[in-house]
Amino acid sequence: ENLMSPAGSQYTDLTLGNVIDIACDIGYATGVEEISDDLRLKTGGTLFVPDALALQNNINNALKTNMTDAGMVSSATSSVSQTANVGATGIIPITISVLPLVYVNNIVETINLAT
């Protein structure tokens, strides 16, 4: 179903929008659970690398279990910023990338008589 998105939008079909919504929910739920723990900072306010990687791995595992392994997407991964000054902003930038399944709208067949 067409979402009537503006030209150039990545979200043209309802199915793709739903997939992104689920990835957001998983990333948020996992992230909130993890940031409730004490995360360490390096001098300069960036996350201590093992803590950033642990958060990233936990989100990746949740995406894999709930989306990739469930056959919902081809792949889904996250990346937790190791350069953001979390100490100053209180914000951890996390990027989630989703490679959706292909959703086919048409099929074209070529049929002929063998000679």
N, C-alpha and C positions, 0 to 999 in steps of 0.2 A: 504494500500500500504506500503510495506516494505521500511524503510529509509536506509537500509544497514548500520545501526549503528554498532559500535564495540560490541563484546560479553560483556554482563553484563550491557549494557546501558538501562536506563529506557525508552528511546525514540526509540522504534522499529517500530512504525507505524506512518504514516503521520497524522492520526487522533489525536494521543496523542501529537505529536509535535504542531499541530494547537491549541489544547486546552491549552497547556502551553504558546504558543505565546499570546493567548488572555488574559490569566491570567496575564502575564507580562505587556501587554499593559494597562490593567485596573489598576494594582498596580502602575505602573509608572505614569499614568495620574492622578490618585487620589493623589498619594504621592506628585507629583510636585505641584498640586493645593494647598495642605495642607502646604507644606513647604514654599510656598510663603507668608504664614502668619508668624507672629512672634512666634517662639517656644521658650519657656523658658527653662533655664538650672538650674540644681541644682549645689551646690558646688561640684567640682570635674568634671564638664563638662557633666554629664549625663542629659538626658532629664527629665524635670519636669514630674512626673508620670501622672498627668491628661492630659498633652499635648501628651505624648506618647500613652496613651490609647485612646484619641480622634482621633489621626491619625490612630491607629489600627482599631478602630470602623468604621471610614469612609471608609477605604479600605475594611474591611469585608462586610460592607453594599453594596459597589459597586460590589464586587465579588458575593454576594448573588443575587442582583438584575439582574446582567448581565450574570451570569453563572448558579448558582444553580436554581433560580426561572425560568430561561429560559429553563431548562431541558438539559443544556449542560454538566453538571457534577453532580456527587452525592453530593459533597460538596467542598468548597474552603474557606480557612481561612488564615489570616495573623497574624504575630507576629512582633511587633516593639520592638527592643532591648531597654531595660531600663538600661542596664549596659555599653553600649558603650560610650566612651568619645567623644561625638559629638562636644564638645567645642574645643577639640584639633585636631580632624580629619575633621570636617565638613561633616561627613558621618553618615547617619542613617541606620544601618543594619535592613532590613525588610525581613522576611522569609514568603513566600507564599507556602502553601501546598494545593495541588489539589487532590481530590479523583475522578478519571474519571469514566465515565459510563463504563460498560463492553462492549467490542467490540468482538463479537463472529465471529470466522473464520470458524467453522465447527459445524455441528449438528450430533449427533449419536443417532439413533433410534433403539429400539429393538421391533421387530414385531413378534407375534406368533399367532397361532390359539388357541382359547380358547377350552378347552375340557370339 
